[in-house]
Amino acid sequence: MTSLTTERELPEPRERILETAMRLFYAEGIRAVGIDRLIAESQVAKASFYRHFPSKDDLVLAFLRRRHERWMAWFAGRLAARCEAQGDAMERVAEVLGEWFAEDGFRGCAFINTLAEGSARGEAISVVQSHKDELQDTLQALAQRCRHPRPAQAAQEALLVVEGAIVRAQMTGDARVAETARRLLQRI
């Protein structure tokens, strides 16, 4: 006998909307995805959508916050695992990036993309900046563990390498960009 999906088995409407936005905004861009499509694909009523997210800007803000939490947890976890297995070194960052670049559906940095398409306004710009600040803090902590004489400067330089590698990998579709980033990070 086939079981029918009941309303209780579906995630709550807010969660369905946000997960749909997570998938579509990253894959296609914020501007390319309209409210009607989000409503249809998240299987919620229009009134329910607007009860949880009064505007698209509110949904963009929630998307950026969740993307930040998930991506930073993934990145920090993979970086820690690489450093534990192979030793602390700035090039471990490029190794982790290489894993990400090789993933199906890689479409670059959601935060860079959001700024580039002009979809970040108000508080969303602060979330984007906070994401980059936390990434730089992670790089600085690694530089300190590597006993770099100027860890703050090393983190600033590493962040430029990371951001450039992300954009280049997105532009070319070539995960081997991480190898160039690895060589540059070794020099820091």
PASEBA-1860 file (N, C-alpha, C; in nm, 3 decimals):
! residues 188
1> MTSLTTER> 0.084/-0.118/0.000/0.000/0.000/0.000/0.089/0.125/0.000 ~ 0.057/0.219/-0.082/0.135/0.343/-0.092/0.090/0.438/0.018 ~ 0.188/0.500/0.083/0.150/0.598/0.185/0.135/0.733/0.120 ~ 0.037/0.806/0.162/0.015/0.940/0.112/0.085/1.038/0.203 ~ 0.145/1.140/0.145/0.210/1.242/0.226/0.101/1.328/0.289 ~ 0.107/1.337/0.418/0.012/1.422/0.488/0.078/1.555/0.521 ~ -0.004/1.650/0.558/0.047/1.782/0.594/0.146/1.771/0.709 ~ 0.125/1.676/0.801/0.215/1.659/0.915/0.353/1.611/0.872
9> ELPEPRER> 0.361/1.539/0.761/0.488/1.486/0.715/0.572/1.591/0.643 ~ 0.508/1.694/0.592/0.581/1.801/0.525/0.643/1.892/0.630 ~ 0.759/1.947/0.600/0.815/2.047/0.692/0.719/2.165/0.704 ~ 0.735/2.241/0.809/0.653/2.360/0.830/0.668/2.454/0.710 ~ 0.564/2.533/0.680/0.569/2.621/0.563/0.693/2.712/0.559 ~ 0.729/2.773/0.671/0.845/2.862/0.671/0.970/2.788/0.627 ~ 0.985/2.666/0.678/1.103/2.585/0.644/1.100/2.545/0.496 ~ 0.984/2.510/0.444/0.972/2.474/0.302/1.008/2.593/0.214
17> ILETAMRL> 0.958/2.710/0.251/0.989/2.830/0.174/1.139/2.857/0.176 ~ 1.198/2.852/0.294/1.340/2.883/0.306/1.426/2.781/0.234 ~ 1.394/2.654/0.246/1.472/2.551/0.176/1.458/2.564/0.024 ~ 1.340/2.600/-0.022/1.320/2.623/-0.165/1.405/2.742/-0.210 ~ 1.403/2.848/-0.131/1.486/2.965/-0.163/1.634/2.928/-0.161 ~ 1.676/2.848/-0.065/1.816/2.806/-0.058/1.858/2.740/-0.190 ~ 1.776/2.652/-0.238/1.807/2.578/-0.360/1.803/2.670/-0.483 ~ 1.695/2.743/-0.498/1.677/2.822/-0.619/1.764/2.947/-0.624
25> FYAEGIRA> 1.775/3.018/-0.513/1.858/3.139/-0.512/2.003/3.106/-0.544 ~ 2.053/2.996/-0.488/2.193/2.961/-0.515/2.210/2.915/-0.659 ~ 2.119/2.832/-0.707/2.134/2.774/-0.841/2.110/2.876/-0.953 ~ 2.014/2.967/-0.931/1.972/3.052/-1.042/1.991/3.202/-1.018 ~ 2.012/3.241/-0.894/2.025/3.383/-0.861/1.897/3.436/-0.801 ~ 1.911/3.535/-0.719/1.796/3.590/-0.647/1.700/3.662/-0.741 ~ 1.754/3.743/-0.829/1.668/3.819/-0.921/1.592/3.728/-1.018 ~ 1.649/3.615/-1.052/1.588/3.525/-1.150/1.470/3.446/-1.093
33> VGIDRLIA> 1.457/3.443/-0.962/1.355/3.361/-0.899/1.246/3.451/-0.842 ~ 1.126/3.436/-0.895/1.014/3.520/-0.851/0.938/3.458/-0.734 ~ 0.860/3.542/-0.672/0.779/3.500/-0.557/0.680/3.390/-0.596 ~ 0.616/3.403/-0.710/0.518/3.302/-0.751/0.582/3.164/-0.765 ~ 0.702/3.160/-0.819/0.771/3.031/-0.831/0.807/2.976/-0.694 ~ 0.855/3.062/-0.604/0.887/3.017/-0.468/0.764/2.961/-0.399 ~ 0.651/3.026/-0.415/0.526/2.979/-0.355/0.489/2.843/-0.413 ~ 0.494/2.831/-0.544/0.455/2.706/-0.610/0.547/2.591/-0.569
41> ESQVAKAS> 0.677/2.614/-0.574/0.770/2.504/-0.545/0.779/2.470/-0.397 ~ 0.747/2.563/-0.310/0.748/2.532/-0.167/0.612/2.481/-0.120 ~ 0.516/2.479/-0.209/0.382/2.426/-0.183/0.316/2.493/-0.062 ~ 0.314/2.625/-0.067/0.246/2.702/0.037/0.148/2.799/-0.029 ~ 0.053/2.843/0.048/-0.040/2.944/0.000/0.029/3.080/0.001 ~ -0.016/3.168/-0.086/0.042/3.302/-0.094/0.034/3.373/0.042 ~ -0.078/3.359/0.111/-0.093/3.423/0.243/0.008/3.367/0.343 ~ 0.031/3.239/0.336/0.129/3.175/0.424/0.269/3.227/0.395
49> FYRHFPSK> 0.301/3.239/0.267/0.431/3.292/0.227/0.453/3.429/0.289 ~ 0.357/3.519/0.269/0.374/3.656/0.316/0.364/3.668/0.468 ~ 0.301/3.573/0.534/0.298/3.572/0.680/0.440/3.545/0.733 ~ 0.513/3.457/0.666/0.649/3.423/0.710/0.754/3.520/0.656 ~ 0.733/3.568/0.535/0.829/3.659/0.471/0.750/3.772/0.406 ~ 0.731/3.883/0.479/0.650/3.993/0.426/0.701/4.051/0.294 ~ 0.828/4.032/0.265/0.882/4.080/0.137/0.992/3.984/0.091 ~ 1.028/3.997/-0.034/1.137/3.915/-0.087/1.267/3.950/-0.015
57> DDLVLAFL> 1.284/4.076/0.022/1.404/4.117/0.097/1.416/4.041/0.229 ~ 1.303/4.015/0.295/1.305/3.937/0.420/1.352/3.794/0.393 ~ 1.307/3.738/0.282/1.349/3.603/0.245/1.497/3.601/0.207 ~ 1.543/3.701/0.135/1.685/3.710/0.099/1.770/3.715/0.225 ~ 1.728/3.791/0.322/1.801/3.801/0.449/1.807/3.664/0.519 ~ 1.696/3.595/0.525/1.693/3.461/0.586/1.782/3.364/0.508 ~ 1.777/3.372/0.376/1.861/3.289/0.290/2.008/3.312/0.320 ~ 2.049/3.439/0.325/2.190/3.470/0.350/2.234/3.421/0.489
65> RRRHERWM> 2.150/3.438/0.588/2.187/3.392/0.723/2.203/3.240/0.727 ~ 2.109/3.169/0.666/2.119/3.023/0.667/2.238/2.976/0.584 ~ 2.258/3.039/0.469/2.373/3.002/0.385/2.503/3.024/0.461 ~ 2.512/3.135/0.533/2.630/3.163/0.615/2.653/3.052/0.717 ~ 2.550/3.019/0.793/2.564/2.915/0.896/2.611/2.783/0.836 ~ 2.546/2.741/0.730/2.579/2.611/0.670/2.717/2.611/0.606 ~ 2.747/2.717/0.529/2.874/2.717/0.457/2.991/2.728/0.554 ~ 2.981/2.816/0.652/3.091/2.832/0.748/3.111/2.704/0.829
73> AWFAGRLA> 3.003/2.638/0.869/3.017/2.512/0.942/3.086/2.408/0.854 ~ 3.047/2.400/0.728/3.111/2.305/0.636/3.258/2.341/0.618 ~ 3.286/2.467/0.587/3.422/2.509/0.559/3.513/2.488/0.680 ~ 3.470/2.533/0.796/3.552/2.519/0.918/3.573/2.371/0.951 ~ 3.471/2.291/0.933/3.485/2.148/0.959/3.582/2.079/0.865 ~ 3.570/2.109/0.737/3.661/2.049/0.638/3.804/2.099/0.658 ~ 3.819/2.228/0.690/3.952/2.284/0.713/4.017/2.219/0.835 ~ 3.941/2.204/0.942/3.993/2.140/1.063/4.035/1.996/1.034
81> ARCEAQGD> 3.953/1.924/0.958/3.986/1.785/0.925/4.113/1.777/0.841 ~ 4.126/1.865/0.743/4.248/1.867/0.660/4.371/1.900/0.743 ~ 4.359/2.000/0.829/4.473/2.039/0.913/4.510/1.928/1.010 ~ 4.411/1.861/1.064/4.438/1.751/1.157/4.510/1.637/1.085 ~ 4.468/1.608/0.963/4.526/1.496/0.889/4.663/1.530/0.830 ~ 4.683/1.657/0.787/4.803/1.691/0.712/4.887/1.801/0.775 ~ 4.841/1.857/0.885/4.914/1.965/0.951/4.863/2.101/0.910 ~ 4.876/2.196/1.002/4.832/2.333/0.975/4.919/2.396/0.866
89> AMERVAEV> 4.853/2.450/0.765/4.921/2.521/0.656/4.815/2.599/0.580 ~ 4.850/2.716/0.535/4.755/2.801/0.465/4.699/2.733/0.339 ~ 4.778/2.648/0.276/4.730/2.585/0.152/4.616/2.486/0.177 ~ 4.593/2.447/0.301/4.478/2.360/0.332/4.348/2.428/0.289 ~ 4.345/2.560/0.295/4.227/2.636/0.253/4.196/2.606/0.107 ~ 4.297/2.606/0.022/4.277/2.578/-0.120/4.231/2.434/-0.143 ~ 4.279/2.343/-0.062/4.236/2.204/-0.074/4.087/2.190/-0.046 ~ 4.041/2.261/0.057/3.898/2.259/0.089/3.819/2.327/-0.022
97> LGEWFAED> 3.868/2.440/-0.071/3.800/2.507/-0.182/3.791/2.415/-0.304 ~ 3.897/2.340/-0.330/3.896/2.247/-0.443/3.784/2.144/-0.432 ~ 3.758/2.098/-0.310/3.646/2.005/-0.288/3.515/2.072/-0.328 ~ 3.497/2.195/-0.284/3.374/2.269/-0.312/3.361/2.297/-0.461 ~ 3.470/2.341/-0.524/3.466/2.373/-0.667/3.427/2.250/-0.751 ~ 3.461/2.132/-0.705/3.434/2.009/-0.780/3.292/1.956/-0.759 ~ 3.219/2.014/-0.667/3.083/1.968/-0.640/2.990/1.997/-0.758 ~ 2.897/1.905/-0.783/2.792/1.931/-0.881/2.711/2.050/-0.831
105> GFRGCAFI> 2.678/2.139/-0.917/2.596/2.253/-0.879/2.674/2.369/-0.821 ~ 2.808/2.361/-0.818/2.887/2.473/-0.768/2.855/2.596/-0.852 ~ 2.820/2.704/-0.786/2.788/2.829/-0.855/2.852/2.947/-0.785 ~ 2.967/2.927/-0.728/3.040/3.035/-0.666/2.989/3.069/-0.528 ~ 3.026/3.185/-0.482/2.991/3.233/-0.349/2.855/3.301/-0.353 ~ 2.763/3.253/-0.273/2.629/3.312/-0.268/2.634/3.458/-0.227 ~ 2.733/3.495/-0.147/2.744/3.633/-0.098/2.799/3.726/-0.206 ~ 2.901/3.680/-0.277/2.953/3.758/-0.389/2.845/3.771/-0.496
113> NTLAEGSA> 2.776/3.661/-0.525/2.671/3.663/-0.626/2.559/3.760/-0.589 ~ 2.521/3.761/-0.462/2.414/3.849/-0.416/2.453/3.995/-0.435 ~ 2.577/4.028/-0.401/2.623/4.166/-0.423/2.632/4.198/-0.571 ~ 2.685/4.105/-0.650/2.705/4.130/-0.793/2.573/4.153/-0.866 ~ 2.469/4.084/-0.825/2.341/4.104/-0.894/2.258/4.215/-0.833 ~ 2.313/4.281/-0.730/2.245/4.395/-0.671/2.126/4.357/-0.585 ~ 2.124/4.235/-0.534/2.011/4.188/-0.455/2.025/4.215/-0.306 ~ 2.140/4.261/-0.263/2.161/4.289/-0.120/2.129/4.435/-0.091
121> RGEAISVV> 2.036/4.452/0.001/2.000/4.587/0.045/1.990/4.587/0.196 ~ 2.013/4.703/0.254/1.994/4.719/0.398/2.071/4.618/0.481 ~ 1.998/4.548/0.565/2.059/4.453/0.658/2.130/4.339/0.585 ~ 2.086/4.305/0.467/2.150/4.197/0.391/2.296/4.229/0.361 ~ 2.326/4.356/0.337/2.466/4.394/0.313/2.549/4.367/0.438 ~ 2.492/4.391/0.555/2.561/4.362/0.681/2.586/4.213/0.697 ~ 2.491/4.130/0.656/2.508/3.985/0.665/2.620/3.940/0.571 ~ 2.624/3.997/0.452/2.732/3.964/0.358/2.867/4.003/0.418
129> QSHKDELQ> 2.877/4.121/0.473/3.002/4.167/0.533/3.040/4.080/0.653 ~ 2.943/4.045/0.735/2.971/3.958/0.851/3.024/3.822/0.807 ~ 2.969/3.771/0.697/3.017/3.643/0.644/3.165/3.653/0.607 ~ 3.199/3.759/0.534/3.338/3.776/0.492/3.429/3.803/0.612 ~ 3.380/3.874/0.712/3.458/3.898/0.834/3.486/3.767/0.907 ~ 3.384/3.681/0.917/3.405/3.553/0.984/3.500/3.463/0.905 ~ 3.491/3.468/0.775/3.585/3.391/0.693/3.727/3.443/0.716 ~ 3.745/3.574/0.718/3.877/3.630/0.744/3.926/3.592/0.884
137> DTLQALAQ> 3.838/3.591/0.983/3.875/3.549/1.119/3.922/3.403/1.120 ~ 3.856/3.319/1.042/3.895/3.178/1.032/4.034/3.167/0.970 ~ 4.059/3.246/0.867/4.191/3.246/0.803/4.298/3.301/0.897 ~ 4.263/3.400/0.975/4.359/3.456/1.071/4.392/3.353/1.180 ~ 4.293/3.281/1.226/4.318/3.177/1.327/4.411/3.070/1.271 ~ 4.393/3.034/1.144/4.483/2.938/1.080/4.624/2.996/1.071 ~ 4.636/3.121/1.031/4.768/3.186/1.022/4.837/3.188/1.158 ~ 4.761/3.209/1.263/4.819/3.207/1.398/4.868/3.067/1.433
145> RCRHPRPA> 4.789/2.965/1.399/4.832/2.827/1.426/4.956/2.791/1.345 ~ 4.969/2.854/1.228/5.086/2.832/1.142/5.205/2.916/1.188 ~ 5.186/2.995/1.293/5.289/3.083/1.350/5.336/3.188/1.250 ~ 5.243/3.238/1.172/5.275/3.345/1.079/5.311/3.469/1.160 ~ 5.416/3.544/1.121/5.457/3.661/1.200/5.353/3.775/1.198 ~ 5.271/3.782/1.094/5.168/3.886/1.084/5.036/3.819/1.044 ~ 4.970/3.752/1.138/4.850/3.674/1.103/4.735/3.756/1.045 ~ 4.717/3.879/1.093/4.608/3.961/1.039/4.634/3.994/0.892
153> QAAQEALL> 4.758/4.030/0.860/4.794/4.059/0.721/4.782/3.932/0.636 ~ 4.828/3.821/0.690/4.818/3.694/0.617/4.673/3.662/0.585 ~ 4.584/3.687/0.680/4.442/3.659/0.659/4.382/3.749/0.551 ~ 4.423/3.876/0.551/4.375/3.968/0.447/4.419/3.921/0.309 ~ 4.545/3.882/0.299/4.598/3.835/0.171/4.532/3.703/0.130 ~ 4.515/3.614/0.226/4.452/3.485/0.197/4.308/3.504/0.151 ~ 4.237/3.599/0.213/4.099/3.623/0.173/4.090/3.670/0.028 ~ 4.183/3.753/-0.015/4.184/3.795/-0.156/4.208/3.677/-0.249
161> VVEGAIVR> 4.298/3.588/-0.210/4.323/3.468/-0.290/4.198/3.382/-0.295 ~ 4.136/3.361/-0.181/4.014/3.278/-0.173/3.904/3.336/-0.261 ~ 3.878/3.465/-0.245/3.769/3.528/-0.321/3.799/3.523/-0.471 ~ 3.922/3.549/-0.508/3.958/3.542/-0.650/3.945/3.401/-0.704 ~ 3.984/3.303/-0.626/3.973/3.164/-0.670/3.827/3.123/-0.688 ~ 3.743/3.167/-0.596/3.600/3.135/-0.606/3.542/3.193/-0.735 ~ 3.568/3.318/-0.760/3.514/3.383/-0.880/3.570/3.316/-1.005 ~ 3.699/3.287/-1.005/3.761/3.225/-1.123/3.705/3.085/-1.147
169> AQMTGDAR> 3.687/3.008/-1.040/3.630/2.873/-1.054/3.488/2.880/-1.108 ~ 3.413/2.979/-1.063/3.277/2.995/-1.114/3.279/3.034/-1.262 ~ 3.367/3.125/-1.297/3.374/3.172/-1.437/3.416/3.062/-1.532 ~ 3.514/2.982/-1.491/3.571/2.883/-1.582/3.508/2.745/-1.569 ~ 3.447/2.717/-1.454/3.396/2.583/-1.429/3.507/2.483/-1.407 ~ 3.625/2.531/-1.378/3.744/2.446/-1.364/3.787/2.441/-1.217 ~ 3.767/2.327/-1.153/3.803/2.309/-1.012/3.954/2.317/-0.991 ~ 4.032/2.302/-1.098/4.178/2.309/-1.084/4.229/2.448/-1.049
177> VAETARRL> 4.140/2.546/-1.051/4.174/2.681/-1.004/4.228/2.673/-0.861 ~ 4.179/2.577/-0.786/4.223/2.560/-0.648/4.374/2.532/-0.640 ~ 4.430/2.470/-0.742/4.574/2.444/-0.742/4.653/2.575/-0.751 ~ 4.607/2.667/-0.832/4.671/2.799/-0.839/4.658/2.869/-0.704 ~ 4.541/2.862/-0.645/4.520/2.923/-0.512/4.612/2.859/-0.409 ~ 4.632/2.728/-0.418/4.721/2.658/-0.324/4.862/2.714/-0.334 ~ 4.911/2.732/-0.456/5.046/2.787/-0.475/5.057/2.928/-0.417 ~ 4.956/3.009/-0.439/4.958/3.146/-0.385/4.951/3.146/-0.233
185> LQRI> 4.867/3.060/-0.177/4.855/3.053/-0.031/4.984/3.004/0.034 ~ 5.058/2.920/-0.034/5.187/2.873/0.019/5.285/2.988/0.035 ~ 5.270/3.091/-0.046/5.364/3.204/-0.044/5.333/3.304/0.069 ~ 5.216/3.292/0.126/5.176/3.387/0.231/5.247/3.354/0.362
END
